Amino acid sequence: MGLEKRQTKELEKLIQAQLNENSKTPLILVTHHVNIQAYTGKVVNVGDMVLVKVNKNGQYLSHQIYPSP
């Protein structure tokens, strides 16, 4: 498994663990656009905010992009 896929799987595990701990608390992560692209498959611009919907296993379902002002 390549580094990108391994890191994305680790991200899913982190999100899953946080959801298991407290599913009602929003999880805010700050990262680089290349990581967002690896996780969502979508290219975003620098400074954009991305709200991602995930399943109980931390896997990507959908997203909404909020462009940087």
PQR file with spaces between the fields and no chain letter, atoms N, CA, C, O and H, PARSE charges and radii, in Angstrom:
ATOM       1  N    MET     1       0.860   -1.179    0.000 -0.4000 1.5000
ATOM       2  CA   MET     1       0.000    0.000    0.000 -0.0000 2.0000
ATOM       3  C    MET     1       0.899    1.233    0.000  0.5500 1.7000
ATOM       4  O    MET     1       1.871    1.308    0.752 -0.5500 1.4000
ATOM       5  N    GLY     2       0.560    2.197   -0.854 -0.4000 1.5000
ATOM       6  CA   GLY     2       1.340    3.421   -0.944 -0.0000 2.0000
ATOM       7  C    GLY     2       1.155    4.307    0.276  0.5500 1.7000
ATOM       8  O    GLY     2       0.216    4.141    1.054 -0.5500 1.4000
ATOM       9  H    GLY     2      -0.229    2.136   -1.465  0.4000 1.0000
ATOM      10  N    LEU     3       2.071    5.246    0.420 -0.4000 1.5000
ATOM      11  CA   LEU     3       2.042    6.156    1.567 -0.0000 2.0000
ATOM      12  C    LEU     3       0.738    6.949    1.628  0.5500 1.7000
ATOM      13  O    LEU     3       0.159    7.105    2.703 -0.5500 1.4000
ATOM      14  H    LEU     3       2.834    5.381   -0.212  0.4000 1.0000
ATOM      15  N    GLU     4       0.271    7.452    0.480 -0.4000 1.5000
ATOM      16  CA   GLU     4      -0.967    8.244    0.461 -0.0000 2.0000
ATOM      17  C    GLU     4      -2.150    7.427    0.966  0.5500 1.7000
ATOM      18  O    GLU     4      -2.927    7.906    1.793 -0.5500 1.4000
ATOM      19  H    GLU     4       0.742    7.325   -0.394  0.4000 1.0000
ATOM      20  N    LYS     5      -2.292    6.216    0.483 -0.4000 1.5000
ATOM      21  CA   LYS     5      -3.414    5.368    0.909 -0.0000 2.0000
ATOM      22  C    LYS     5      -3.287    4.993    2.384  0.5500 1.7000
ATOM      23  O    LYS     5      -4.288    4.945    3.099 -0.5500 1.4000
ATOM      24  H    LYS     5      -1.661    5.827   -0.189  0.4000 1.0000
ATOM      25  N    ARG     6      -2.089    4.732    2.832 -0.4000 1.5000
ATOM      26  CA   ARG     6      -1.873    4.370    4.237 -0.0000 2.0000
ATOM      27  C    ARG     6      -2.227    5.546    5.147  0.5500 1.7000
ATOM      28  O    ARG     6      -2.874    5.370    6.180 -0.5500 1.4000
ATOM      29  H    ARG     6      -1.276    4.771    2.251  0.4000 1.0000
ATOM      30  N    GLN     7      -1.799    6.744    4.755 -0.4000 1.5000
ATOM      31  CA   GLN     7      -2.116    7.927    5.567 -0.0000 2.0000
ATOM      32  C    GLN     7      -3.614    8.216    5.571  0.5500 1.7000
ATOM      33  O    GLN     7      -4.159    8.648    6.587 -0.5500 1.4000
ATOM      34  H    GLN     7      -1.274    6.888    3.916  0.4000 1.0000
ATOM      35  N    THR     8      -4.277    7.982    4.447 -0.4000 1.5000
ATOM      36  CA   THR     8      -5.723    8.187    4.392 -0.0000 2.0000
ATOM      37  C    THR     8      -6.436    7.179    5.286  0.5500 1.7000
ATOM      38  O    THR     8      -7.398    7.542    5.963 -0.5500 1.4000
ATOM      39  H    THR     8      -3.833    7.631    3.623  0.4000 1.0000
ATOM      40  N    LYS     9      -5.995    5.938    5.307 -0.4000 1.5000
ATOM      41  CA   LYS     9      -6.574    4.921    6.202 -0.0000 2.0000
ATOM      42  C    LYS     9      -6.353    5.317    7.658  0.5500 1.7000
ATOM      43  O    LYS     9      -7.243    5.141    8.490 -0.5500 1.4000
ATOM      44  H    LYS     9      -5.214    5.644    4.757  0.4000 1.0000
ATOM      45  N    GLU    10      -5.174    5.849    7.970 -0.4000 1.5000
ATOM      46  CA   GLU    10      -4.901    6.305    9.338 -0.0000 2.0000
ATOM      47  C    GLU    10      -5.814    7.466    9.718  0.5500 1.7000
ATOM      48  O    GLU    10      -6.267    7.554   10.859 -0.5500 1.4000
ATOM      49  H    GLU    10      -4.451    5.992    7.294  0.4000 1.0000
ATOM      50  N    LEU    11      -6.082    8.354    8.768 -0.4000 1.5000
ATOM      51  CA   LEU    11      -7.010    9.461    9.017 -0.0000 2.0000
ATOM      52  C    LEU    11      -8.406    8.924    9.310  0.5500 1.7000
ATOM      53  O    LEU    11      -9.068    9.393   10.235 -0.5500 1.4000
ATOM      54  H    LEU    11      -5.714    8.283    7.842  0.4000 1.0000
ATOM      55  N    GLU    12      -8.854    7.954    8.537 -0.4000 1.5000
ATOM      56  CA   GLU    12     -10.169    7.345    8.779 -0.0000 2.0000
ATOM      57  C    GLU    12     -10.234    6.734   10.167  0.5500 1.7000
ATOM      58  O    GLU    12     -11.255    6.852   10.844 -0.5500 1.4000
ATOM      59  H    GLU    12      -8.317    7.573    7.785  0.4000 1.0000
ATOM      60  N    LYS    13      -9.163    6.084   10.602 -0.4000 1.5000
ATOM      61  CA   LYS    13      -9.133    5.491   11.947 -0.0000 2.0000
ATOM      62  C    LYS    13      -9.192    6.568   13.023  0.5500 1.7000
ATOM      63  O    LYS    13      -9.870    6.399   14.036 -0.5500 1.4000
ATOM      64  H    LYS    13      -8.334    5.989   10.052  0.4000 1.0000
ATOM      65  N    LEU    14      -8.484    7.673   12.806 -0.4000 1.5000
ATOM      66  CA   LEU    14      -8.513    8.784   13.760 -0.0000 2.0000
ATOM      67  C    LEU    14      -9.919    9.356   13.866  0.5500 1.7000
ATOM      68  O    LEU    14     -10.418    9.583   14.968 -0.5500 1.4000
ATOM      69  H    LEU    14      -7.934    7.810   11.982  0.4000 1.0000
ATOM      70  N    ILE    15     -10.557    9.588   12.727 -0.4000 1.5000
ATOM      71  CA   ILE    15     -11.918   10.131   12.726 -0.0000 2.0000
ATOM      72  C    ILE    15     -12.873    9.156   13.402  0.5500 1.7000
ATOM      73  O    ILE    15     -13.716    9.566   14.200 -0.5500 1.4000
ATOM      74  H    ILE    15     -10.151    9.403   11.832  0.4000 1.0000
ATOM      75  N    GLN    16     -12.748    7.876   13.092 -0.4000 1.5000
ATOM      76  CA   GLN    16     -13.602    6.852   13.710 -0.0000 2.0000
ATOM      77  C    GLN    16     -13.435    6.844   15.227  0.5500 1.7000
ATOM      78  O    GLN    16     -14.422    6.767   15.960 -0.5500 1.4000
ATOM      79  H    GLN    16     -12.063    7.543   12.444  0.4000 1.0000
ATOM      80  N    ALA    17     -12.201    6.923   15.698 -0.4000 1.5000
ATOM      81  CA   ALA    17     -11.946    6.931   17.141 -0.0000 2.0000
ATOM      82  C    ALA    17     -12.586    8.153   17.796  0.5500 1.7000
ATOM      83  O    ALA    17     -13.157    8.048   18.881 -0.5500 1.4000
ATOM      84  H    ALA    17     -11.400    6.986   15.103  0.4000 1.0000
ATOM      85  N    GLN    18     -12.493    9.308   17.142 -0.4000 1.5000
ATOM      86  CA   GLN    18     -13.091   10.518   17.690 -0.0000 2.0000
ATOM      87  C    GLN    18     -14.608   10.413   17.714  0.5500 1.7000
ATOM      88  O    GLN    18     -15.242   10.852   18.673 -0.5500 1.4000
ATOM      89  H    GLN    18     -12.029    9.393   16.260  0.4000 1.0000
ATOM      90  N    LEU    19     -15.196    9.839   16.673 -0.4000 1.5000
ATOM      91  CA   LEU    19     -16.649    9.652   16.632 -0.0000 2.0000
ATOM      92  C    LEU    19     -17.105    8.693   17.729  0.5500 1.7000
ATOM      93  O    LEU    19     -18.145    8.905   18.353 -0.5500 1.4000
ATOM      94  H    LEU    19     -14.681    9.482   15.894  0.4000 1.0000
ATOM      95  N    ASN    20     -16.327    7.643   17.962 -0.4000 1.5000
ATOM      96  CA   ASN    20     -16.671    6.682   19.003 -0.0000 2.0000
ATOM      97  C    ASN    20     -16.600    7.317   20.389  0.5500 1.7000
ATOM      98  O    ASN    20     -17.366    6.963   21.285 -0.5500 1.4000
ATOM      99  H    ASN    20     -15.482    7.471   17.456  0.4000 1.0000
ATOM     100  N    GLU    21     -15.680    8.249   20.554 -0.4000 1.5000
ATOM     101  CA   GLU    21     -15.502    8.918   21.842 -0.0000 2.0000
ATOM     102  C    GLU    21     -16.653    9.880   22.127  0.5500 1.7000
ATOM     103  O    GLU    21     -17.183    9.915   23.238 -0.5500 1.4000
ATOM     104  H    GLU    21     -15.057    8.537   19.826  0.4000 1.0000
ATOM     105  N    ASN    22     -17.036   10.662   21.112 -0.4000 1.5000
ATOM     106  CA   ASN    22     -18.135   11.611   21.284 -0.0000 2.0000
ATOM     107  C    ASN    22     -18.673   11.991   19.913  0.5500 1.7000
ATOM     108  O    ASN    22     -18.141   12.883   19.252 -0.5500 1.4000
ATOM     109  H    ASN    22     -16.606   10.634   20.209  0.4000 1.0000
ATOM     110  N    SER    23     -19.715   11.319   19.499 -0.4000 1.5000
ATOM     111  CA   SER    23     -20.248   11.516   18.149 -0.0000 2.0000
ATOM     112  C    SER    23     -20.987   12.842   17.971  0.5500 1.7000
ATOM     113  O    SER    23     -21.298   13.218   16.841 -0.5500 1.4000
ATOM     114  H    SER    23     -20.147   10.595   20.036  0.4000 1.0000
ATOM     115  N    LYS    24     -21.271   13.545   19.040 -0.4000 1.5000
ATOM     116  CA   LYS    24     -22.018   14.807   18.946 -0.0000 2.0000
ATOM     117  C    LYS    24     -21.108   16.032   18.879  0.5500 1.7000
ATOM     118  O    LYS    24     -21.586   17.142   18.642 -0.5500 1.4000
ATOM     119  H    LYS    24     -21.019   13.240   19.958  0.4000 1.0000
ATOM     120  N    THR    25     -19.814   15.846   19.083 -0.4000 1.5000
ATOM     121  CA   THR    25     -18.880   16.960   19.065 -0.0000 2.0000
ATOM     122  C    THR    25     -18.258   17.093   17.681  0.5500 1.7000
ATOM     123  O    THR    25     -17.714   16.121   17.158 -0.5500 1.4000
ATOM     124  H    THR    25     -19.426   14.944   19.275  0.4000 1.0000
ATOM     125  N    PRO    26     -18.328   18.284   17.074 -0.5600 1.5000
ATOM     126  CA   PRO    26     -17.696   18.465   15.762  0.2800 2.0000
ATOM     127  C    PRO    26     -16.184   18.231   15.852  0.5500 1.7000
ATOM     128  O    PRO    26     -15.550   18.557   16.856 -0.5500 1.4000
ATOM     129  N    LEU    27     -15.638   17.676   14.814 -0.4000 1.5000
ATOM     130  CA   LEU    27     -14.196   17.449   14.737 -0.0000 2.0000
ATOM     131  C    LEU    27     -13.640   18.412   13.704  0.5500 1.7000
ATOM     132  O    LEU    27     -14.044   18.378   12.542 -0.5500 1.4000
ATOM     133  H    LEU    27     -16.153   17.411   13.999  0.4000 1.0000
ATOM     134  N    ILE    28     -12.722   19.265   14.117 -0.4000 1.5000
ATOM     135  CA   ILE    28     -12.135   20.252   13.214 -0.0000 2.0000
ATOM     136  C    ILE    28     -10.672   19.884   13.012  0.5500 1.7000
ATOM     137  O    ILE    28      -9.897   19.799   13.965 -0.5500 1.4000
ATOM     138  H    ILE    28     -12.395   19.292   15.061  0.4000 1.0000
ATOM     139  N    LEU    29     -10.314   19.667   11.747 -0.4000 1.5000
ATOM     140  CA   LEU    29      -8.941   19.331   11.391 -0.0000 2.0000
ATOM     141  C    LEU    29      -8.407   20.392   10.440  0.5500 1.7000
ATOM     142  O    LEU    29      -9.125   20.858    9.555 -0.5500 1.4000
ATOM     143  H    LEU    29     -10.944   19.736   10.974  0.4000 1.0000
ATOM     144  N    VAL    30      -7.163   20.769   10.620 -0.4000 1.5000
ATOM     145  CA   VAL    30      -6.504   21.724    9.730 -0.0000 2.0000
ATOM     146  C    VAL    30      -5.411   20.968    9.006  0.5500 1.7000
ATOM     147  O    VAL    30      -4.570   20.325    9.635 -0.5500 1.4000
ATOM     148  H    VAL    30      -6.580   20.391   11.338  0.4000 1.0000
ATOM     149  N    THR    31      -5.419   21.042    7.682 -0.4000 1.5000
ATOM     150  CA   THR    31      -4.448   20.284    6.899 -0.0000 2.0000
ATOM     151  C    THR    31      -4.176   20.989    5.576  0.5500 1.7000
ATOM     152  O    THR    31      -4.658   22.097    5.343 -0.5500 1.4000
ATOM     153  H    THR    31      -6.101   21.564    7.171  0.4000 1.0000
ATOM     154  N    HIS    32      -3.420   20.355    4.734 -0.4000 1.5000
ATOM     155  CA   HIS    32      -3.051   20.901    3.429 -0.0000 2.0000
ATOM     156  C    HIS    32      -3.980   20.375    2.343  0.5500 1.7000
ATOM     157  O    HIS    32      -4.606   19.325    2.491 -0.5500 1.4000
ATOM     158  H    HIS    32      -3.028   19.455    4.923  0.4000 1.0000
ATOM     159  N    HIS    33      -4.054   21.126    1.253 -0.4000 1.5000
ATOM     160  CA   HIS    33      -4.971   20.750    0.170 -0.0000 2.0000
ATOM     161  C    HIS    33      -4.659   19.373   -0.411  0.5500 1.7000
ATOM     162  O    HIS    33      -5.570   18.688   -0.875 -0.5500 1.4000
ATOM     163  H    HIS    33      -3.545   21.979    1.133  0.4000 1.0000
ATOM     164  N    VAL    34      -3.396   18.953   -0.398 -0.4000 1.5000
ATOM     165  CA   VAL    34      -3.074   17.622   -0.939 -0.0000 2.0000
ATOM     166  C    VAL    34      -3.684   16.512   -0.088  0.5500 1.7000
ATOM     167  O    VAL    34      -4.071   15.468   -0.613 -0.5500 1.4000
ATOM     168  H    VAL    34      -2.655   19.509   -0.021  0.4000 1.0000
ATOM     169  N    ASN    35      -3.772   16.733    1.219 -0.4000 1.5000
ATOM     170  CA   ASN    35      -4.396   15.745    2.104 -0.0000 2.0000
ATOM     171  C    ASN    35      -5.901   15.717    1.901  0.5500 1.7000
ATOM     172  O    ASN    35      -6.520   14.653    1.924 -0.5500 1.4000
ATOM     173  H    ASN    35      -3.458   17.581    1.646  0.4000 1.0000
ATOM     174  N    ILE    36      -6.483   16.887    1.704 -0.4000 1.5000
ATOM     175  CA   ILE    36      -7.928   16.960    1.435 -0.0000 2.0000
ATOM     176  C    ILE    36      -8.241   16.241    0.128  0.5500 1.7000
ATOM     177  O    ILE    36      -9.221   15.502    0.037 -0.5500 1.4000
ATOM     178  H    ILE    36      -5.980   17.752    1.686  0.4000 1.0000
ATOM     179  N    GLN    37      -7.409   16.459   -0.875 -0.4000 1.5000
ATOM     180  CA   GLN    37      -7.616   15.803   -2.163 -0.0000 2.0000
ATOM     181  C    GLN    37      -7.492   14.287   -2.037  0.5500 1.7000
ATOM     182  O    GLN    37      -8.274   13.554   -2.642 -0.5500 1.4000
ATOM     183  H    GLN    37      -6.613   17.059   -0.801  0.4000 1.0000
ATOM     184  N    ALA    38      -6.527   13.812   -1.266 -0.4000 1.5000
ATOM     185  CA   ALA    38      -6.364   12.372   -1.079 -0.0000 2.0000
ATOM     186  C    ALA    38      -7.572   11.768   -0.376  0.5500 1.7000
ATOM     187  O    ALA    38      -7.978   10.649   -0.689 -0.5500 1.4000
ATOM     188  H    ALA    38      -5.891   14.408   -0.775  0.4000 1.0000
ATOM     189  N    TYR    39      -8.149   12.504    0.574 -0.4000 1.5000
ATOM     190  CA   TYR    39      -9.277   11.984    1.350 -0.0000 2.0000
ATOM     191  C    TYR    39     -10.598   12.081    0.599  0.5500 1.7000
ATOM     192  O    TYR    39     -11.404   11.150    0.631 -0.5500 1.4000
ATOM     193  H    TYR    39      -7.819   13.413    0.828  0.4000 1.0000
ATOM     194  N    THR    40     -10.826   13.220   -0.085 -0.4000 1.5000
ATOM     195  CA   THR    40     -12.118   13.445   -0.735 -0.0000 2.0000
ATOM     196  C    THR    40     -12.106   13.189   -2.239  0.5500 1.7000
ATOM     197  O    THR    40     -13.152   12.966   -2.847 -0.5500 1.4000
ATOM     198  H    THR    40     -10.172   13.976   -0.111  0.4000 1.0000
ATOM     199  N    GLY    41     -10.922   13.222   -2.828 -0.4000 1.5000
ATOM     200  CA   GLY    41     -10.825   13.100   -4.278 -0.0000 2.0000
ATOM     201  C    GLY    41     -11.098   14.408   -5.000  0.5500 1.7000
ATOM     202  O    GLY    41     -11.169   14.432   -6.229 -0.5500 1.4000
ATOM     203  H    GLY    41     -10.072   13.403   -2.333  0.4000 1.0000
ATOM     204  N    LYS    42     -11.250   15.495   -4.256 -0.4000 1.5000
ATOM     205  CA   LYS    42     -11.569   16.807   -4.835 -0.0000 2.0000
ATOM     206  C    LYS    42     -10.409   17.776   -4.633  0.5500 1.7000
ATOM     207  O    LYS    42      -9.756   17.770   -3.590 -0.5500 1.4000
ATOM     208  H    LYS    42     -11.192   15.476   -3.258  0.4000 1.0000
ATOM     209  N    VAL    43     -10.164   18.602   -5.636 -0.4000 1.5000
ATOM     210  CA   VAL    43      -9.142   19.628   -5.555 -0.0000 2.0000
ATOM     211  C    VAL    43      -9.763   20.873   -4.932  0.5500 1.7000
ATOM     212  O    VAL    43     -10.836   21.313   -5.347 -0.5500 1.4000
ATOM     213  H    VAL    43     -10.694   18.606   -6.484  0.4000 1.0000
ATOM     214  N    VAL    44      -9.091   21.433   -3.943 -0.4000 1.5000
ATOM     215  CA   VAL    44      -9.556   22.669   -3.312 -0.0000 2.0000
ATOM     216  C    VAL    44      -8.455   23.713   -3.409  0.5500 1.7000
ATOM     217  O    VAL    44      -7.276   23.383   -3.535 -0.5500 1.4000
ATOM     218  H    VAL    44      -8.220   21.075   -3.607  0.4000 1.0000
ATOM     219  N    ASN    45      -8.852   24.965   -3.350 -0.4000 1.5000
ATOM     220  CA   ASN    45      -7.894   26.064   -3.396 -0.0000 2.0000
ATOM     221  C    ASN    45      -7.317   26.325   -2.009  0.5500 1.7000
ATOM     222  O    ASN    45      -7.922   25.987   -0.991 -0.5500 1.4000
ATOM     223  H    ASN    45      -9.810   25.234   -3.248  0.4000 1.0000
ATOM     224  N    VAL    46      -6.151   26.926   -1.994 -0.4000 1.5000
ATOM     225  CA   VAL    46      -5.510   27.285   -0.734 -0.0000 2.0000
ATOM     226  C    VAL    46      -6.428   28.214    0.038  0.5500 1.7000
ATOM     227  O    VAL    46      -6.940   29.187   -0.515 -0.5500 1.4000
ATOM     228  H    VAL    46      -5.660   27.201   -2.821  0.4000 1.0000
ATOM     229  N    GLY    47      -6.641   27.919    1.319 -0.4000 1.5000
ATOM     230  CA   GLY    47      -7.467   28.756    2.179 -0.0000 2.0000
ATOM     231  C    GLY    47      -8.937   28.384    2.210  0.5500 1.7000
ATOM     232  O    GLY    47      -9.687   28.895    3.042 -0.5500 1.4000
ATOM     233  H    GLY    47      -6.225   27.129    1.769  0.4000 1.0000
ATOM     234  N    ASP    48      -9.361   27.496    1.312 -0.4000 1.5000
ATOM     235  CA   ASP    48     -10.757   27.061    1.335 -0.0000 2.0000
ATOM     236  C    ASP    48     -11.033   26.209    2.575  0.5500 1.7000
ATOM     237  O    ASP    48     -10.139   25.552    3.109 -0.5500 1.4000
ATOM     238  H    ASP    48      -8.751   27.080    0.637  0.4000 1.0000
ATOM     239  N    MET    49     -12.276   26.234    3.012 -0.4000 1.5000
ATOM     240  CA   MET    49     -12.704   25.372    4.107 -0.0000 2.0000
ATOM     241  C    MET    49     -13.582   24.282    3.503  0.5500 1.7000
ATOM     242  O    MET    49     -14.398   24.547    2.620 -0.5500 1.4000
ATOM     243  H    MET    49     -13.002   26.768    2.578  0.4000 1.0000
ATOM     244  N    VAL    50     -13.409   23.066    3.982 -0.4000 1.5000
ATOM     245  CA   VAL    50     -14.184   21.944    3.460 -0.0000 2.0000
ATOM     246  C    VAL    50     -14.896   21.264    4.621  0.5500 1.7000
ATOM     247  O    VAL    50     -14.261   20.810    5.573 -0.5500 1.4000
ATOM     248  H    VAL    50     -12.746   22.851    4.699  0.4000 1.0000
ATOM     249  N    LEU    51     -16.207   21.200    4.533 -0.4000 1.5000
ATOM     250  CA   LEU    51     -17.015   20.494    5.517 -0.0000 2.0000
ATOM     251  C    LEU    51     -17.282   19.105    4.932  0.5500 1.7000
ATOM     252  O    LEU    51     -17.888   18.976    3.868 -0.5500 1.4000
ATOM     253  H    LEU    51     -16.722   21.569    3.760  0.4000 1.0000
ATOM     254  N    VAL    52     -16.827   18.077    5.634 -0.4000 1.5000
ATOM     255  CA   VAL    52     -16.923   16.712    5.115 -0.0000 2.0000
ATOM     256  C    VAL    52     -17.879   15.892    5.972  0.5500 1.7000
ATOM     257  O    VAL    52     -17.805   15.910    7.201 -0.5500 1.4000
ATOM     258  H    VAL    52     -16.335   18.181    6.498  0.4000 1.0000
ATOM     259  N    LYS    53     -18.763   15.185    5.314 -0.4000 1.5000
ATOM     260  CA   LYS    53     -19.659   14.245    5.991 -0.0000 2.0000
ATOM     261  C    LYS    53     -19.013   12.864    5.892  0.5500 1.7000
ATOM     262  O    LYS    53     -18.573   12.446    4.821 -0.5500 1.4000
ATOM     263  H    LYS    53     -18.823   15.171    4.316  0.4000 1.0000
ATOM     264  N    VAL    54     -18.962   12.165    7.026 -0.4000 1.5000
ATOM     265  CA   VAL    54     -18.338   10.845    7.074 -0.0000 2.0000
ATOM     266  C    VAL    54     -19.314    9.822    7.634  0.5500 1.7000
ATOM     267  O    VAL    54     -20.320   10.182    8.246 -0.5500 1.4000
ATOM     268  H    VAL    54     -19.320   12.504    7.896  0.4000 1.0000
ATOM     269  N    ASN    55     -19.016    8.558    7.423 -0.4000 1.5000
ATOM     270  CA   ASN    55     -19.817    7.502    8.040 -0.0000 2.0000
ATOM     271  C    ASN    55     -19.219    7.134    9.393  0.5500 1.7000
ATOM     272  O    ASN    55     -18.230    7.733    9.815 -0.5500 1.4000
ATOM     273  H    ASN    55     -18.199    8.266    6.925  0.4000 1.0000
ATOM     274  N    LYS    56     -19.797    6.175   10.064 -0.4000 1.5000
ATOM     275  CA   LYS    56     -19.346    5.814   11.419 -0.0000 2.0000
ATOM     276  C    LYS    56     -17.939    5.231   11.435  0.5500 1.7000
ATOM     277  O    LYS    56     -17.313    5.142   12.491 -0.5500 1.4000
ATOM     278  H    LYS    56     -20.600    5.688    9.721  0.4000 1.0000
ATOM     279  N    ASN    57     -17.441    4.834   10.265 -0.4000 1.5000
ATOM     280  CA   ASN    57     -16.086    4.286   10.163 -0.0000 2.0000
ATOM     281  C    ASN    57     -15.058    5.346    9.775  0.5500 1.7000
ATOM     282  O    ASN    57     -13.893    5.030    9.530 -0.5500 1.4000
ATOM     283  H    ASN    57     -17.949    4.906    9.407  0.4000 1.0000
ATOM     284  N    GLY    58     -15.491    6.598    9.722 -0.4000 1.5000
ATOM     285  CA   GLY    58     -14.584    7.687    9.384 -0.0000 2.0000
ATOM     286  C    GLY    58     -14.333    7.829    7.898  0.5500 1.7000
ATOM     287  O    GLY    58     -13.431    8.561    7.492 -0.5500 1.4000
ATOM     288  H    GLY    58     -16.437    6.855    9.921  0.4000 1.0000
ATOM     289  N    GLN    59     -15.108    7.147    7.085 -0.4000 1.5000
ATOM     290  CA   GLN    59     -14.916    7.195    5.644 -0.0000 2.0000
ATOM     291  C    GLN    59     -15.728    8.331    5.029  0.5500 1.7000
ATOM     292  O    GLN    59     -16.847    8.619    5.453 -0.5500 1.4000
ATOM     293  H    GLN    59     -15.841    6.553    7.415  0.4000 1.0000
ATOM     294  N    TYR    60     -15.145    8.960    4.033 -0.4000 1.5000
ATOM     295  CA   TYR    60     -15.742   10.088    3.319 -0.0000 2.0000
ATOM     296  C    TYR    60     -17.057    9.695    2.664  0.5500 1.7000
ATOM     297  O    TYR    60     -17.153    8.653    2.015 -0.5500 1.4000
ATOM     298  H    TYR    60     -14.236    8.726    3.689  0.4000 1.0000
ATOM     299  N    LEU    61     -18.080   10.547    2.842 -0.4000 1.5000
ATOM     300  CA   LEU    61     -19.362   10.375    2.152 -0.0000 2.0000
ATOM     301  C    LEU    61     -19.634   11.510    1.174  0.5500 1.7000
ATOM     302  O    LEU    61     -19.972   11.271    0.015 -0.5500 1.4000
ATOM     303  H    LEU    61     -18.002   11.394    3.369  0.4000 1.0000
ATOM     304  N    SER    62     -19.485   12.744    1.642 -0.4000 1.5000
ATOM     305  CA   SER    62     -19.743   13.914    0.802 -0.0000 2.0000
ATOM     306  C    SER    62     -19.052   15.121    1.421  0.5500 1.7000
ATOM     307  O    SER    62     -18.485   15.047    2.512 -0.5500 1.4000
ATOM     308  H    SER    62     -19.211   12.938    2.583  0.4000 1.0000
ATOM     309  N    HIS    63     -19.113   16.232    0.698 -0.4000 1.5000
ATOM     310  CA   HIS    63     -18.463   17.450    1.222 -0.0000 2.0000
ATOM     311  C    HIS    63     -19.136   18.696    0.674  0.5500 1.7000
ATOM     312  O    HIS    63     -19.907   18.644   -0.284 -0.5500 1.4000
ATOM     313  H    HIS    63     -19.574   16.292   -0.188  0.4000 1.0000
ATOM     314  N    GLN    64     -18.822   19.818    1.309 -0.4000 1.5000
ATOM     315  CA   GLN    64     -19.233   21.144    0.867 -0.0000 2.0000
ATOM     316  C    GLN    64     -18.009   22.042    0.985  0.5500 1.7000
ATOM     317  O    GLN    64     -17.369   22.083    2.036 -0.5500 1.4000
ATOM     318  H    GLN    64     -18.196   19.860    2.088  0.4000 1.0000
ATOM     319  N    ILE    65     -17.682   22.752   -0.073 -0.4000 1.5000
ATOM     320  CA   ILE    65     -16.529   23.655   -0.060 -0.0000 2.0000
ATOM     321  C    ILE    65     -17.003   25.074    0.230  0.5500 1.7000
ATOM     322  O    ILE    65     -17.990   25.539   -0.340 -0.5500 1.4000
ATOM     323  H    ILE    65     -18.202   22.718   -0.927  0.4000 1.0000
ATOM     324  N    TYR    66     -16.286   25.759    1.127 -0.4000 1.5000
ATOM     325  CA   TYR    66     -16.524   27.159    1.452 -0.0000 2.0000
ATOM     326  C    TYR    66     -15.283   27.930    1.007  0.5500 1.7000
ATOM     327  O    TYR    66     -14.246   27.870    1.668 -0.5500 1.4000
ATOM     328  H    TYR    66     -15.484   25.381    1.591  0.4000 1.0000
ATOM     329  N    PRO    67     -15.385   28.659   -0.114 -0.5600 1.5000
ATOM     330  CA   PRO    67     -14.203   29.348   -0.662  0.2800 2.0000
ATOM     331  C    PRO    67     -13.640   30.390    0.292  0.5500 1.7000
ATOM     332  O    PRO    67     -14.359   31.028    1.062 -0.5500 1.4000
ATOM     333  N    SER    68     -12.341   30.533    0.206 -0.4000 1.5000
ATOM     334  CA   SER    68     -11.654   31.563    0.975 -0.0000 2.0000
ATOM     335  C    SER    68     -12.098   32.942    0.496  0.5500 1.7000
ATOM     336  O    SER    68     -12.230   33.168   -0.707 -0.5500 1.4000
ATOM     337  H    SER    68     -11.757   30.015   -0.419  0.4000 1.0000
ATOM     338  N    PRO    69     -12.329   33.868    1.433 -0.5600 1.5000
ATOM     339  CA   PRO    69     -12.782   35.217    1.008  0.2800 2.0000
ATOM     340  C    PRO    69     -11.713   35.968    0.233  0.5500 1.7000
ATOM     341  O    PRO    69     -11.938   37.102   -0.188 -0.5500 1.4000
